[in-house]
Amino acid sequence: MSLAADNRCAGHDVPPPQKQLTASDALFMLRKWQSEKVKLEFGYFRSGGGVLQTGTARILRAEPSLLTLDTGGSRLAVGLKSAKFDFGNLGLLTPDFRAVYDIEGLSIVLENKDWVCLSSDASEGDLLALTEQTTRSP
């Protein structure tokens, strides 16, 4: 489901819970996306809620300890040591907490509690739109 297609107010329908994945299951999914050259939308979020980076990417490398994304103009390397993986609807709140965007994807919680989400299902620009709202909020 596209993030943009399901902009709903908080308190309405609750999305299905995420399913925890083993590291090997997550790695299998990442390598499948890599071999199929799937264009992904990604978001890198701080543990405290800030958005660091969003965009589209292709996976260059998927190893048990490192994920490397080609983001078009640069590369993003994500250390996977002690990471936890979930797959399902990711409920992303707008900065004013009044709306929730749902996007189906892989959530990677990093050792430092930051997290990266990757989605092959998002419409291009969904996570970018969320970033624009974040930068405009007071």
C-alpha positions in Angstrom: 0.0 0.0 0.0 1.3 3.4 -0.9 2.1 5.8 2.0 0.4 8.6 0.1 -2.7 6.5 -0.6 -3.4 5.8 3.1 -3.1 9.2 4.9 -5.4 8.8 7.8 -6.0 10.4 11.1 -4.6 8.8 14.2 -7.1 6.8 16.2 -8.7 5.2 13.1 -8.1 1.7 11.8 -5.0 0.1 13.3 -2.7 -1.5 10.7 -1.8 -5.2 11.2 1.2 -5.7 13.5 4.7 -6.1 12.1 6.2 -9.5 11.8 9.6 -10.0 13.3 12.1 -11.5 10.9 15.3 -13.4 11.6 18.5 -11.8 10.3 18.7 -14.5 7.7 15.1 -13.9 6.5 15.8 -10.2 6.2 19.0 -10.8 4.4 17.2 -13.1 1.9 14.7 -10.3 1.3 17.4 -7.7 0.8 19.4 -10.0 -1.6 16.2 -10.7 -3.6 15.6 -6.9 -4.0 19.3 -6.6 -4.9 19.2 -9.3 -7.6 16.0 -8.0 -9.0 17.4 -4.4 -9.0 14.2 -3.2 -7.3 14.0 0.5 -6.8 13.2 1.1 -3.2 12.0 4.0 -1.2 14.0 4.4 2.1 13.9 6.5 5.2 16.6 6.8 7.8 15.2 8.0 11.2 16.8 9.0 14.5 15.7 7.1 17.6 14.3 10.4 18.9 12.0 10.8 15.9 14.0 13.0 13.5 14.3 12.3 9.8 17.9 12.1 8.6 17.4 11.1 5.0 14.8 9.8 2.6 14.9 9.0 -1.0 15.0 6.2 -3.6 17.7 3.6 -3.8 18.9 0.3 -5.1 20.8 -2.2 -3.0 24.5 -2.5 -4.0 25.5 -4.8 -1.2 23.6 -6.9 1.3 25.8 -8.8 3.8 25.1 -9.9 7.3 27.1 -7.0 8.7 26.6 -4.3 6.1 23.9 -2.9 3.8 25.0 -0.5 1.1 22.4 1.6 -0.9 23.0 3.5 -4.1 20.8 6.6 -3.6 21.6 8.1 -7.0 23.9 10.9 -6.0 25.6 9.1 -3.2 25.8 5.8 -1.2 24.4 5.0 2.2 26.2 2.4 4.2 24.2 0.9 7.1 25.9 -1.3 9.7 23.7 -4.3 10.6 25.5 -5.4 13.7 22.9 -6.3 16.3 20.1 -5.0 14.1 16.5 -6.2 14.5 14.2 -6.7 11.6 10.5 -6.4 11.2 8.3 -6.5 8.1 4.8 -5.0 7.8 3.0 -1.7 8.0 5.2 1.0 9.3 3.1 3.7 10.9 4.9 7.0 10.4 3.4 10.0 12.2 3.3 13.5 10.8 5.2 16.1 12.9 2.0 17.4 14.4 1.0 13.8 15.4 -2.4 14.3 13.7 -2.0 11.9 10.9 -0.4 8.5 10.4 1.0 7.3 7.1 1.2 3.6 6.6 3.7 2.0 4.3 4.5 -1.6 4.0 8.2 -2.4 4.2 11.2 -3.7 6.0 12.1 -1.9 9.3 15.7 -2.2 10.5 16.3 -1.1 14.0 20.0 -0.5 14.4 22.2 -1.0 17.4 22.1 2.7 18.3 18.2 2.5 18.1 18.1 4.6 14.9 16.1 2.8 12.2 15.9 2.5 8.5 12.8 1.5 6.6 12.9 0.1 3.0 9.8 -0.4 0.9 9.4 -1.8 -2.6 5.7 -1.0 -2.3 5.8 2.8 -1.8 4.9 5.1 -4.6 7.9 7.2 -5.6 8.0 10.3 -3.4 5.9 9.0 -0.5 8.7 9.2 2.1 10.0 12.5 0.5 6.6 14.0 1.1 6.8 13.1 4.8 10.2 14.7 5.0 8.8 17.9 3.4 6.1 18.0 6.1 8.8 17.6 8.8 10.9 20.4 7.6 7.9 22.8 7.3 6.6 22.0 10.9 7.2 24.7 13.5 
